[in-house]
Each structure stands twice: as C-alpha cells, then as structure tokens.
Amino acid sequence: MKKQIIAFGALLFLASSCAELLSMQQSTGIGTTTSKAPLSESEIVQGLKEALKVGSQNASSSLNATDGFYKNSLVRIPFPAEAQVVADKLRSIGFGSKVDEFELTLNRAAEKASKEAANVFVNAVMSMTIRDAVHILRGPDNAATEYLKSNTSTQLTLAFKPHIENALNSTLATKKWTELTTIYNKIPLVKPVNTDLVAYTNERALQGLFTVVAQEELKIRKNPVARVTEILKRVFGASN
C-alpha cells in the first residue's frame, strides 16, 4: 500500500510539471521498468483511458449476457420495493409463480439494454482530460467508476429507456405487471399501486451496471492478470 501511495503521488506531480516528474522518476525509479523509459504524461492518460474502456466494456458484456442480472446477486433486480406489499400478498394467496415470472422479465429487460452501455462509455473515455486523469489517480479505488457515472448517467438513461421499454413489452412484463396490480388492487381495503415500471427497471439497471464497472476497475488496479494490454501493465504496474 505504501508503494502504491508513493507511485500515485509521483504521478500527480506529472500533471503540474512534466520536467519535475521526470527528474523525480530518474531519482526514485517510480514509473520505470528495467527496460523502458519513464512513463510520459500521454502514456498515463492513455493507460487510464484504456482501463476505463476495458473495465466498462467487460461490465457491459457480462451484464448483456443471459442471466447477467438475474443470477448475479449484487445486481439482480427485485420486485419494486415500494410495491413489495403486492408481491407478499400475491404469494400468500397462491400467485407466487406470477411474481417470480415478473421479476425474471425485469432482469431480462436490463440484460438487453446493457449492450448500449459500451458506446456511451467509449465516448466519455475519449473526452477525458489530464485533469480528469489526475483526479482519478489521486482518488479511491472506484474513482474511475465515479468519473464514468458523473459523465454518462444522463446519456445512459436516455439510451437504455427505449430498450428497456421494448424489452418489457416483448417479454410481456408490462402485461404481467398490469395483471399483478389488477389482482392486487381488487383486494378489499388495499392501497392501489401504480409504479412506473420502465423508470424503475432503468434505474436499477444503471445501478447494477456501475456496480460491475467498479468491480472491473478494482481488478485492474489490484490484479496484474486483469491488465490485458501493455499500457495497462506499464501504468498500473508502476505502482506495485
């Protein structure tokens, strides 16, 4: 950990003075390998962009697969919390299978929409500045994920929405939701439920996406095996 802090500190000096950092690298060996020259400013930014691209594309691909959401306990989309009373009541009167079928359709919709994340992420990565890079380097282990979240959430919400909507319709989720709420709302003395299903699924899909992106970022920072390109090995290997 001490070596990692020293390496990040050296990289921060690079953002304010390349000459100063080069001098530091020569005297301390930080950011060097036995066979290659010290890391340049452009290489560091390139490495961070590569890390974001690799991590976000891996996250998008894994979630876009069948059961990417449904069988991942960290991101699985449950019955809407504000309507949990509906699920509990329906299970108690013998409609548990319909509740389960409905939850599956929510996750399938999120899985289909996740393929849209890759292009949105790439566009955000390409616009990264040196200042962004410095912030990520000096930040916590999820700093890159937070950068993506702050720069892509609006675009992702817009990109996901039509796919979520189409997926919910094609998997009959909307119909199933209408059936469930109709059954529930006919029960005497209950408070009628009216949840925006598309908005709910969209929000939970994005939460799950960034959860997995954070996992991918941590792998690249901590696990040499996850550094699948030469530039990742150089930039993140320098801090080990």
Wavefront OBJ file of the C-alpha trace (Angstrom):
o trace
v 0.000 0.000 0.000
v 2.870 2.395 0.823
v 4.406 1.752 -2.587
v 1.032 2.458 -4.254
v 0.673 5.784 -2.419
v 4.225 6.795 -3.418
v 3.521 5.921 -7.057
v 0.274 7.895 -7.137
v 1.996 10.867 -5.535
v 4.658 10.839 -8.231
v 2.028 10.696 -10.945
v 0.292 13.755 -9.515
v 3.475 15.789 -9.867
v 3.408 14.868 -13.537
v 0.159 16.732 -14.071
v 1.673 20.001 -12.840
v 5.203 19.659 -14.161
v 6.426 17.024 -16.592
v 10.036 18.070 -16.127
v 9.742 17.846 -12.386
v 8.241 14.376 -12.586
v 10.878 13.125 -14.987
v 13.544 14.281 -12.568
v 11.758 12.521 -9.737
v 11.406 9.330 -11.769
v 15.104 9.311 -12.527
v 15.999 9.681 -8.867
v 13.388 7.321 -7.407
v 12.698 4.856 -10.209
v 8.940 5.388 -9.879
v 7.063 4.677 -13.098
v 10.021 2.917 -14.707
v 10.787 -0.612 -15.728
v 14.118 -2.251 -16.199
v 13.878 -1.989 -19.970
v 11.653 1.028 -20.723
v 11.817 4.784 -20.289
v 9.793 6.582 -17.598
v 6.085 6.964 -18.256
v 5.145 10.087 -20.153
v 2.108 12.236 -19.477
v 0.399 10.937 -22.607
v 1.080 7.323 -21.628
v -0.502 7.812 -18.224
v -3.643 9.355 -19.710
v -3.698 6.621 -22.352
v -3.417 3.985 -19.640
v -6.301 5.429 -17.679
v -8.451 5.612 -20.800
v -7.565 2.024 -21.584
v -8.510 0.960 -18.062
v -11.893 2.670 -18.367
v -12.533 1.140 -21.769
v -11.563 -2.367 -20.703
v -13.491 -2.223 -17.438
v -16.649 -0.698 -18.857
v -16.721 -2.994 -21.889
v -16.262 -6.049 -19.671
v -19.104 -4.866 -17.447
v -21.391 -4.197 -20.390
v -20.656 -7.593 -21.949
v -21.136 -9.578 -18.756
v -24.462 -7.920 -17.954
v -25.697 -8.184 -21.534
v -25.431 -11.987 -21.334
v -28.380 -14.167 -20.374
v -28.706 -14.137 -16.580
v -26.147 -11.329 -16.376
v -28.525 -9.578 -14.000
v -30.853 -12.352 -12.944
v -28.225 -14.703 -11.490
v -25.909 -12.032 -10.089
v -26.997 -11.385 -6.520
v -25.252 -7.990 -6.483
v -27.297 -6.531 -9.329
v -30.411 -8.708 -9.621
v -33.494 -6.526 -9.983
v -36.152 -7.423 -7.405
v -39.825 -6.688 -7.257
v -40.232 -2.904 -6.812
v -39.627 -2.140 -3.138
v -42.494 0.326 -2.913
v -44.766 -2.442 -4.205
v -43.310 -5.293 -2.142
v -46.595 -5.495 -0.304
v -48.086 -6.563 -3.644
v -45.623 -9.447 -4.015
v -46.105 -10.577 -0.420
v -49.873 -10.510 -0.682
v -49.948 -12.287 -4.034
v -47.621 -15.012 -2.771
v -49.874 -15.515 0.235
v -52.889 -16.141 -1.984
v -51.161 -18.516 -4.396
v -49.760 -16.254 -7.113
v -46.062 -16.694 -6.228
v -45.180 -18.103 -9.655
v -46.519 -14.979 -11.341
v -44.356 -12.805 -9.073
v -41.286 -14.877 -9.981
v -42.057 -14.694 -13.697
v -42.439 -10.959 -13.438
v -39.097 -10.461 -11.679
v -37.407 -12.510 -14.408
v -38.800 -10.216 -17.105
v -37.383 -7.142 -15.345
v -33.912 -8.653 -15.348
v -34.168 -9.778 -18.954
v -35.024 -6.221 -19.954
v -31.967 -4.874 -18.143
v -29.767 -7.507 -19.780
v -30.933 -6.492 -23.233
v -30.415 -2.799 -22.581
v -26.884 -3.238 -21.201
v -25.378 -3.656 -24.655
v -25.962 0.074 -25.179
v -23.548 0.985 -22.397
v -20.330 0.218 -24.281
v -20.624 3.010 -26.869
v -21.713 5.592 -24.294
v -18.743 4.711 -22.115
v -16.269 4.904 -25.001
v -17.445 8.418 -25.875
v -16.954 9.530 -22.266
v -13.499 7.973 -22.126
v -12.374 9.748 -25.287
v -13.200 13.114 -23.743
v -11.063 12.530 -20.633
v -8.672 15.380 -19.860
v -5.375 15.419 -17.979
v -7.222 16.989 -15.062
v -9.662 14.067 -15.093
v -6.715 11.669 -15.071
v -5.136 13.385 -12.060
v -8.433 13.227 -10.178
v -8.725 9.506 -10.888
v -5.139 8.795 -9.876
v -5.475 10.597 -6.561
v -8.915 9.206 -5.857
v -10.145 5.972 -4.253
v -10.294 2.582 -5.953
v -13.624 3.460 -7.593
v -12.549 6.901 -8.843
v -12.699 5.857 -12.493
v -16.169 4.387 -11.974
v -17.343 7.628 -10.388
v -15.918 9.536 -13.361
v -17.985 7.397 -15.715
v -21.063 7.706 -13.543
v -20.907 11.503 -13.466
v -20.244 11.756 -17.195
v -22.566 9.093 -18.599
v -25.601 8.637 -16.330
v -27.812 11.039 -18.282
v -26.824 9.567 -21.650
v -27.230 6.021 -20.384
v -30.682 6.739 -19.012
v -31.754 8.030 -22.419
v -30.012 5.198 -24.273
v -31.448 2.495 -22.032
v -35.030 3.729 -21.917
v -36.290 2.613 -25.353
v -34.568 -0.758 -24.998
v -35.978 -1.268 -21.509
v -39.421 -0.322 -22.762
v -39.222 -2.602 -25.798
v -37.817 -5.465 -23.748
v -40.529 -5.151 -21.113
v -43.156 -5.211 -23.829
v -41.575 -8.101 -25.746
v -41.220 -10.207 -22.599
v -44.780 -9.303 -21.576
v -43.523 -7.682 -18.379
v -45.846 -4.725 -18.803
v -48.763 -7.079 -19.294
v -47.716 -9.175 -16.300
v -47.384 -6.027 -14.179
v -50.889 -4.958 -15.173
v -52.192 -8.423 -14.279
v -50.465 -8.419 -10.898
v -51.512 -4.929 -9.919
v -55.047 -5.528 -11.161
v -55.314 -8.633 -8.991
v -53.854 -6.780 -6.026
v -55.873 -3.602 -6.449
v -59.081 -5.660 -6.372
v -58.286 -6.930 -2.884
v -60.599 -5.147 -0.419
v -59.112 -2.287 1.617
v -55.651 -2.274 -0.031
v -53.982 0.907 -1.247
v -53.775 0.828 -5.066
v -50.273 0.523 -6.549
v -49.118 2.419 -9.632
v -45.337 2.076 -10.227
v -43.573 3.428 -13.343
v -42.112 0.103 -14.439
v -39.815 1.478 -17.146
v -38.291 4.108 -14.871
v -37.810 1.586 -12.079
v -36.104 -1.001 -14.292
v -33.963 1.663 -15.945
v -32.732 2.994 -12.614
v -31.918 -0.452 -11.238
v -30.173 -1.435 -14.487
v -27.844 1.565 -14.205
v -27.140 0.834 -10.537
v -26.172 -2.701 -11.464
v -24.036 -1.557 -14.361
v -21.916 0.763 -12.236
v -21.600 -1.882 -9.529
v -19.963 -4.215 -12.039
v -17.837 -1.421 -13.541
v -16.457 -0.758 -10.048
v -15.565 -4.436 -9.709
v -13.719 -4.340 -13.031
v -11.833 -1.199 -12.017
v -10.684 -2.811 -8.783
v -9.403 -5.829 -10.703
v -7.259 -3.652 -12.949
v -5.895 -1.679 -10.013
v -5.123 -4.702 -7.838
v -4.745 -7.761 -10.075
v -1.897 -7.888 -12.642
v -3.734 -10.597 -14.594
v -6.537 -8.128 -15.381
v -4.098 -5.753 -17.118
v -4.642 -7.177 -20.566
v -2.735 -4.581 -22.606
v 0.858 -3.359 -22.457
v -0.100 0.182 -21.490
v -2.203 -1.102 -18.576
v 0.748 -3.173 -17.392
v 3.046 -0.147 -17.521
v 0.758 2.409 -15.875
v -0.725 0.227 -13.173
v 2.335 -1.975 -12.781
v 4.357 1.085 -11.815
v 2.504 1.333 -8.528
v 3.126 -2.246 -7.426
l 1 2 3 4 5 6 7 8 9 10 11 12 13 14 15 16 17 18 19 20 21 22 23 24 25 26 27 28 29 30 31 32 33 34 35 36 37 38 39 40 41 42 43 44 45 46 47 48 49 50 51 52 53 54 55 56 57 58 59 60 61 62 63 64 65 66 67 68 69 70 71 72 73 74 75 76 77 78 79 80 81 82 83 84 85 86 87 88 89 90 91 92 93 94 95 96 97 98 99 100 101 102 103 104 105 106 107 108 109 110 111 112 113 114 115 116 117 118 119 120 121 122 123 124 125 126 127 128 129 130 131 132 133 134 135 136 137 138 139 140 141 142 143 144 145 146 147 148 149 150 151 152 153 154 155 156 157 158 159 160 161 162 163 164 165 166 167 168 169 170 171 172 173 174 175 176 177 178 179 180 181 182 183 184 185 186 187 188 189 190 191 192 193 194 195 196 197 198 199 200 201 202 203 204 205 206 207 208 209 210 211 212 213 214 215 216 217 218 219 220 221 222 223 224 225 226 227 228 229 230 231 232 233 234 235 236 237 238 239 240
